[in-house]
Amino acid sequence: MEYSDDEEDRLSYLPDNVRDHILYFLDTKHCVQTSVLSTKWRSLWKHVTHLQFDADSFPTYPDFTTFLKQALDTFGDGTDSPRVAKLTYKDRELWRLDHLRQLDLVMQYVDSRRHIRHICVHGGGSEEEEEMLRFSSLVAAFLDSDLGTLELGLVRFRSGNDWRGFRILENLVLEGCSFDWEWHDEGFDFFDDKFPCLKNLVLSGCDLVRSGRRTWFRVSGPQLVNLEISGTLNLAGVTVEIDAPNLESFSLVLLSNVPKFSQVSLPSLDRAYVGSRFAPHSGEETRTTVAANLVDLFRGLHNVRSLRLDYHITEV
């Protein structure tokens, strides 16, 4: 396609700050395609600070792997290379061994560039068919890393996983992940000295007790500032403990059962949001249990400065 001078000028003189903002939200494939729209933008890739690779953006997986290798070579160690700060990798079949090999290439690239401190990895597959990316497959890539922020989607965790690569991690976001533990594991402490620097923890749509055996789930840490839990599964009969003396912001959104809160210690809490999305036809016994468990939670929130409640079926 050919472009007139007027059309080309409108692109060429787009302010740099606007250009950089647009590039941040484009995946790398579209950044490359955009670079041909203007003579000034032929070196557009030099301004990219967020590399995004999505296998679904390509007609076939071989097309994706070819582009991936070429892109990593382009964003190399040359003097004109951009200073990439964030990398996102999405592949719904990441649980396959040959697909994991491509992720290894990406992680080797990350490991050689200490300025990349924000990583997002989204796996995929069917839990029923055991087709879900296992965290153990990613561990080696993160050992001794300098990551500040890690986002993982559709990843399965098991007891005994190695967390040594996260000693300086400050932000952890888990979406649609599951936690499987051995039969002798009665509970799980999410911190337990795993993340000594973690300040922000987000658990969204995670299956925290997939094995159905654990009786308690604990989040603790003097360094934690923000905690968000939403859409968690299989919490019926589970006791939750939250011990975070410096926590300032807490958000809890439940889609089904309200767990029992045996200990909630949040003396520095500034703002909190607690909501439920229960079906309005829930029975009276469910309502009573929900109310009792919420009262236990509110005891731990008694000194919060700002509290927002959002319930569909419960009056407290």
C-alpha positions in Angstrom: 0.0 0.0 0.0 1.3 3.5 -0.9 0.8 6.5 1.3 0.6 10.2 0.3 3.0 12.7 1.7 0.1 14.2 3.8 -0.7 10.9 5.4 2.9 10.2 6.1 3.5 13.6 7.7 0.7 13.1 10.1 2.4 10.1 11.4 5.9 11.4 11.3 5.2 14.4 13.5 3.2 12.6 16.1 4.6 13.7 19.5 7.2 11.3 21.0 5.3 10.9 24.3 2.1 9.9 22.4 4.1 7.6 20.2 5.8 5.9 23.2 2.5 5.5 25.0 0.9 3.8 22.0 3.9 1.5 21.6 3.7 0.3 25.2 0.3 -1.2 24.6 1.0 -2.7 21.2 2.3 -6.2 20.9 5.7 -6.5 19.2 4.3 -7.8 16.0 2.1 -4.8 15.5 5.0 -2.5 16.5 7.0 -3.9 13.6 4.0 -3.5 11.2 3.5 0.1 12.4 7.2 1.0 11.7 6.6 0.8 7.9 3.9 3.5 8.0 6.4 6.4 8.1 10.0 7.0 7.0 10.7 8.5 10.4 9.3 5.4 12.1 11.7 2.9 10.4 13.6 2.8 13.6 10.5 2.7 15.7 11.6 -0.5 17.5 14.4 1.5 19.2 11.7 3.2 21.3 9.9 0.0 22.4 10.1 -0.5 26.2 7.6 -3.4 26.4 8.1 -6.5 24.4 4.9 -8.5 23.9 4.8 -11.9 22.2 1.5 -13.6 21.6 1.4 -16.9 19.7 -2.3 -16.3 18.9 -1.3 -13.2 16.8 0.1 -15.5 14.1 -1.5 -17.9 11.6 0.7 -20.8 12.6 3.0 -21.6 15.4 6.1 -21.9 13.1 5.3 -18.3 12.0 5.4 -17.2 15.6 8.6 -19.0 16.4 10.3 -17.5 13.3 9.2 -14.0 14.3 10.2 -14.6 17.9 13.8 -15.5 17.0 14.1 -12.6 14.6 12.8 -10.1 17.2 15.1 -11.3 19.9 18.0 -10.9 17.6 16.9 -7.4 16.7 16.5 -6.4 20.3 20.1 -7.5 20.9 23.1 -6.0 22.6 23.9 -3.4 20.0 24.4 0.3 20.8 21.1 1.1 19.2 19.1 -1.5 21.2 16.2 -0.1 23.2 16.1 -0.4 27.0 13.3 -2.8 27.4 11.8 -2.8 30.9 8.9 -5.2 30.5 8.3 -8.5 28.6 5.0 -10.3 28.1 4.7 -13.8 26.7 1.4 -15.5 25.9 0.9 -19.0 24.5 -2.2 -21.0 25.3 -0.3 -24.3 24.6 2.7 -23.4 26.7 2.3 -26.7 28.6 3.7 -28.5 25.5 7.4 -29.3 25.7 8.3 -27.8 22.3 6.5 -24.6 23.2 8.4 -24.4 26.5 11.6 -24.5 24.5 10.6 -21.2 22.9 10.0 -19.7 26.3 13.5 -20.8 27.3 14.9 -18.6 24.5 12.9 -15.7 25.9 14.1 -16.2 29.4 17.7 -16.5 28.2 17.2 -13.1 26.7 15.8 -11.7 29.9 18.6 -13.2 32.0 21.2 -11.4 29.8 19.5 -8.0 30.3 19.2 -7.0 33.9 17.1 -3.9 33.1 14.1 -6.1 32.3 12.5 -6.3 35.8 8.8 -6.9 34.8 7.8 -10.3 33.4 4.3 -11.5 32.4 3.9 -15.2 31.4 0.4 -16.5 30.5 0.1 -20.3 29.9 -3.0 -22.3 29.0 -4.5 -25.7 28.5 -7.2 -27.8 30.2 -7.0 -28.6 33.8 -9.2 -31.7 33.3 -6.5 -33.1 30.9 -3.6 -32.0 33.1 -2.7 -29.6 30.3 -1.6 -26.6 32.4 1.7 -25.0 32.6 3.6 -26.1 35.8 5.5 -23.6 37.8 8.4 -26.1 38.1 8.9 -25.7 34.3 9.7 -22.0 34.9 11.8 -22.1 38.0 15.2 -22.4 36.3 14.5 -19.2 34.3 13.9 -17.2 37.5 16.8 -18.3 39.7 19.0 -15.4 40.8 16.9 -13.0 38.7 16.5 -9.3 39.4 12.7 -9.3 38.8 10.7 -6.6 40.5 7.3 -7.6 39.1 6.1 -11.0 38.1 2.7 -11.8 36.6 1.7 -15.4 35.9 -1.5 -16.6 34.3 -2.9 -20.2 34.2 0.1 -21.7 36.0 -0.1 -24.7 38.4 1.9 -24.7 41.6 2.8 -27.7 43.7 4.2 -28.0 47.2 8.0 -28.1 47.2 8.3 -25.6 44.3 11.6 -23.6 44.4 11.0 -19.9 45.0 14.7 -18.8 45.4 14.5 -16.6 42.3 12.2 -14.2 43.9 14.2 -12.8 46.8 13.8 -9.2 45.6 10.4 -9.5 44.0 8.1 -6.6 45.0 5.0 -7.3 43.0 3.3 -10.6 42.4 0.1 -11.1 40.3 -1.4 -14.6 39.9 -4.4 -15.0 37.6 -6.3 -18.3 37.1 -3.5 -20.2 38.9 -4.0 -23.4 40.9 -2.2 -24.7 44.0 -1.8 -28.5 44.4 -0.3 -29.7 47.7 0.7 -33.1 49.1 -1.7 -35.1 51.2 0.3 -34.3 54.4 0.1 -30.5 53.8 -2.7 -29.3 56.1 -2.2 -25.7 55.2 -0.1 -23.2 53.3 1.6 -20.0 54.3 1.9 -17.9 51.2 5.0 -16.1 52.5 6.9 -18.2 54.9 10.1 -16.3 54.0 9.6 -16.9 50.3 9.2 -13.2 49.3 11.1 -11.0 51.8 10.6 -7.9 49.7 7.0 -8.4 48.4 4.8 -5.3 48.8 1.9 -6.1 46.4 0.1 -9.4 46.1 -2.8 -10.0 43.7 -4.7 -13.4 43.6 -7.3 -13.3 40.9 -9.5 -16.3 40.0 -7.1 -18.7 41.6 -7.9 -22.2 42.9 -6.2 -22.0 46.3 -7.1 -25.4 47.6 -7.4 -27.5 44.5 -6.4 -30.7 46.2 -9.3 -30.2 48.7 -7.1 -31.3 51.6 -5.8 -28.1 53.1 -7.6 -26.7 56.1 -6.0 -23.2 56.3 -4.5 -20.6 54.0 -2.2 -17.9 55.5 -0.9 -14.6 54.1 1.7 -13.0 56.3 4.5 -10.5 55.9 5.6 -7.3 57.6 6.5 -5.8 54.2 3.2 -6.3 52.5 1.4 -3.0 51.6 -1.4 -4.1 49.2 -3.4 -7.4 49.1 -6.1 -8.2 46.5 -8.0 -11.5 46.5 -10.9 -12.0 44.0 -12.7 -14.9 42.4 -11.0 -17.6 44.4 -12.3 -21.1 44.3 -12.8 -24.0 46.7 -12.7 -22.0 49.9 -15.5 -23.8 51.7 -14.3 -25.1 55.0 -11.0 -23.3 54.7 -9.7 -21.1 57.5 -8.0 -17.9 56.3 -5.4 -16.0 58.3 -4.0 -12.6 57.3 -1.2 -11.1 59.3 0.3 -8.0 57.7 1.0 -5.2 60.2 1.9 -2.7 57.5 -0.9 -3.5 55.0 -2.5 -0.3 53.8 -5.0 -1.5 51.1 -7.1 -4.7 51.2 -9.6 -5.9 48.6 -11.6 -9.1 48.9 -14.2 -10.1 46.2 -15.8 -13.6 46.6 -17.8 -15.5 44.0 -19.0 -18.4 46.1 -18.1 -19.4 49.7 -16.9 -17.0 52.3 -14.1 -18.8 54.2 -13.8 -18.6 58.0 -11.4 -15.9 59.1 -9.7 -17.0 62.3 -7.1 -14.3 62.5 -7.0 -11.0 60.7 -4.3 -8.6 62.0 -4.2 -5.4 59.9 -3.4 -2.5 62.3 -2.2 -0.1 59.6 -5.1 -0.6 57.2 -6.2 2.6 55.5 -8.8 1.4 53.0 -10.6 -1.9 52.3 -13.2 -3.2 49.9 -15.2 -6.4 50.6 -17.8 -7.7 48.2 -19.6 -10.8 47.2 -21.2 -12.0 44.0 -23.4 -14.8 45.4 -26.5 -16.0 43.6 -29.5 -14.2 45.1 -31.3 -17.6 45.7 -28.7 -18.8 48.3 -30.4 -20.6 51.2 -30.8 -19.3 54.7 -28.1 -21.6 56.0 -25.7 -20.2 53.5 -26.7 -16.7 54.5 -26.1 -17.4 58.2 -22.7 -19.0 57.5 -21.7 -16.1 55.3 -22.7 -13.5 57.9 -20.8 -15.3 60.7 -17.7 -15.6 58.6 -17.9 -11.9 57.6 -18.3 -10.8 61.2 -15.0 -12.6 61.9 -13.4 -10.7 59.0 -14.8 -7.3 60.1 -13.3 -7.8 63.6 -9.9 -7.6 61.9 -10.9 -4.5 59.9 -12.3 -2.6 62.9 -9.7 0.2 62.7 -9.8 0.7 58.9 -10.2 4.4 57.9 -12.3 3.7 54.8 -14.4 0.6 54.2 -16.6 -0.2 51.2 -19.1 -3.1 51.3 -20.8 -4.6 48.3 -23.1 -7.6 49.0 -26.0 -9.1 47.0 -27.5 -11.4 49.6 -26.1 -10.7 53.1 -27.1 -8.2 55.7 -24.6 -7.7 58.5 
